[in-house]
Amino acid sequence: MSNGLAGRTALITGASRGIGRAIAFALAASGCNVVLSSRRQDSLDVVAKEITAACPRSGVLAKAAHVGDPDQARDCVAAAVAEFGRVDVLVNNAATNPYLGPMVDLDLPRAHKTVEVNQMSVIVWTQLAWKASMAEHGGTVVNIASICGMATEPPEAGIYNTTKAAVIHLTRQFAVELAPKTRVNAIAPGIVRTQLSRAMWENREQQLAATVPLGRIGEPEDIAKAAVFLAGDDSSWMTGQTVVVDGGTLIRPTVHIA
């Protein structure tokens, strides 16, 4: 059940924890060689050892890079190609949320940081993977967006929501530009149990779960399963789409009629 992924090479940003780590494990379990990227080499090395132990047939490369630094991104993609010959799957997962508050009070440094990591990195890493490998060999790109890019709640996360809305549109735009050789799709998770979203679910998980039709918040593995589907051949006639994985959060009734 490799979904055609056996022997392919996947590069995952933000791979040291949370959703990125889960996606890396799932792709390795599907037979991919995996290139792990995040800011800290020591954290990546731990994950690399865990994946190697669990999936000994998959090659693993851990390469630290700041996702918002184009030079470091270029070095990481080059290292992936040098190690495995090509990049078949790119998962743009890394994200940040340094500001919680109304947009009218947002300071420019934190606005620039959020856009750099959440939005511009999708452009830069996709460009690099395309030019280094996918233009010749084809491939798939999976962008991690958010249901917050489809709605206006929570209002204190306005700049984060805005960048995730941009990721959804970038997915469509790149899908048009890179077709037919490369497919580009996105996943829009709901609230998932990660460090990035801890402020949203910690100390009120039961309250949040009660608002989700399927009765719980998400786990990183829920998103990883969707990523494997979009990365592999089972989704071969899909591009430009954003798959919502949120336990039904977006379909919950917002108006109650007596």
N, C-alpha and C positions, 0 to 999 in steps of 0.2 A: 504493500500500500504506500508506495513512495510518491504517488502523484506525478510521476515523471521526473522527480527531483534528484534521484540518485546520480551522484557524480557531478552535479552542478555546484557552483560556488555562490554563496550568499553572503553579502556584506550587510551587517546590522549596526546602525548607530544607536547609541544609548544602550549598549548590550550588557552592561555590568549589573543591572538590576531590573526589577519590575517587568514590564511588558517586553522590553527588548531582550532581557535574559530568557524569558519564557519562549519568545519567538526563536531565538538562537537554538535552544534545546530542541524545539519542535522541528526546525528545519534540519538539524543534525540527525535527529531520529528518522527523518524522511530520506536520509542518505546524502544530504548536502555537505560539502565542505563549508565551514563557516568562518568568516572574518569578523571578529568582535572589535567594536570601537566604542570608546568613551574617553573621558578626560584622564582617568587614573589607571595607569598600567598595572598597579598592584591588584586593583579590584578585577580588572580584566583577566589577569593571570589566574586568579581563583576560579573564575567561571570557566576559563579554558580548561583547567585541570578537571573540573567537574564534568564538562561535556566529553572530554577525552575518555574519562572513566566510563561514562554511560554509553557513549557511542564510539567505540574504538575504531570503527571503519571510516569514520569521517575525519578529514583533516581539519585542524583548528589553528587559526592564527589570531593572536591578540595584538592589536596595534592601537596604542593610545593616540587620540586626536581630539582637539577641541572642535566640536561640530560646526561652530561659527567661524572658524579660521580657514579660509580657502587654501592656504598653503599646506596646513596640516591635513586637510581633507584630500588634497592632491597626493600627498605622500602616502596616505592610507590606501587610496584606490590603487596607486602604483604598486604598493607592497602586495596587495591582493592579487594583482595581475602577475607580478613577479613570482609569487608563491604558487598560484594555482592556474595561471595561464589566461584567465578571463574572469569577469564578474557577470553571472547570469541572473542574479536576484539582488536587488537593492531594497533594503527596508529603511526608510527614513522615519525613525522612531524617536530620536532624541528631542526633548522639549524642556522648557523651563517656564516658571511662573513667578518672577521675582516681585510682583506687585499685586496686592489685593486691595481694591478700593475703587471708587468711582472714576470714570474716564476723565472727568473734569478736573480732577486733582492729580492726574498721572504726570510724573516727571519724565523728561526726555531721555535721560540715561537708561532708566528701566524700560521705557518704551522701545528704545533702540535695541536693548539686550533681548527683549522678548521677540521682536521681529527678526533679529539676527539668527537666533537659535531655532525658532519655531517655523519661520517662513523662508528666510533667505537660504538657510541650509538645505532645504528641499530643492531649491533651484540649483545651488552649487553642486551638491552631491549627485543629483540627477545628470547635470551637464557632464560631470567628470566620468561617471559610469558609462554614459552614452559614448563619449568620445574615446574612452580607453578600451571599450569592449563591445557595448551593446549595438552600436551602429553597424558593426561587422557581423556579430554573432547573434544579435537579438537578445531578448531577456524580458524580465518583469520587474516593475517597480511597485512597491507597496508602501504607501504613505499612511502614517498614523495620525488621523485627524481627531475629532471629538464631536460628540453630540452638542457640545457647547458652541460649536461653530454653526449649528443649525437653529439655535435658540438664543434668547437673551438672558437666561438665568444660568448660574447665579450672577446677579448684577455686579458684584464686587470683582468679578473676573473678566471684565470687559475687554481688556487688551489681549488676554489669553484667548478669549472667544473669537476676537477679530482675526488673530493670526491663524486659528484653526479653520475659520471660514475661508481664509486665503488658501490654506492647504487643499481644501475641497475644490476650489476653482483651479488651482495649479494642477491638480490631478487631471481635471478635464482638459486643460490646455496642453499639458505634456502628452496626454493620450492621443490627441489629434496630431501633434507635431511628430511624435515618435512612431506612430503606426506606419506600416503594419508590422515592423520587426519587433518592436518593444511594446508591451502592454503596461498600462499604468492605472492602478486602482488604489482605493483608500479604504481604511476602516475607521468608523466613528464610534469609539467606545463610549459607554456610559461611565458611571463611577466605578472605578476598579481599585482594588486594594493594592495601591502602590505608595511609595514614599512621596512622589510628586503630588498625589491627591490626598495625602494623609489629613491635611487640615479640613478637608470636606467630610471625611467619614469617621475619623477618630472621635470617640466619645459620643457619637450619635448614629452608630451603624444600624441599630434596630429601627430607629426612626426613619432613616433613609430606606432601608429594606422594605418598610411598610408602604413606601410610595412606588416601589418597583413591582409591576404586575407578576413577575416570576419570583418575587419574594426574597431576593438577596442582592447584595452588590456583586460586582464582577470580580473574577480572579484573573491574573495575567494569562493563565492557560486558556481562558475563554477567547481571548483576543488572538493568542498564538494559533489556535485551530483555524480561525478565519484567515490568518496570514498565510498559513500553509496552503490553504485552498486557492487563494489569490495568486500565490507565487508559482503554483504548479499547473499542470496541464488540464486539470479538471475544470479550470476557469478559462479555457483557451479561447472562448468566444465572448469574453468580457473585457472591456477597457473603458476607462473614464468614469467608472462607477464608484460610489461610496457606500460600503456595506455597513449598516448600523448594527452594532452588537451591544445592546444596552438593557437586556432583560425586559424590554417593553416600555422603558421609561418614556420615550417620545410619544407613545400611543395612549398614555394614561389620560383619562378625562380631565379637562381643565375647567369645564363648566358643568355644574350639576343642575339638571332641570327637575323640578319637583313634579 
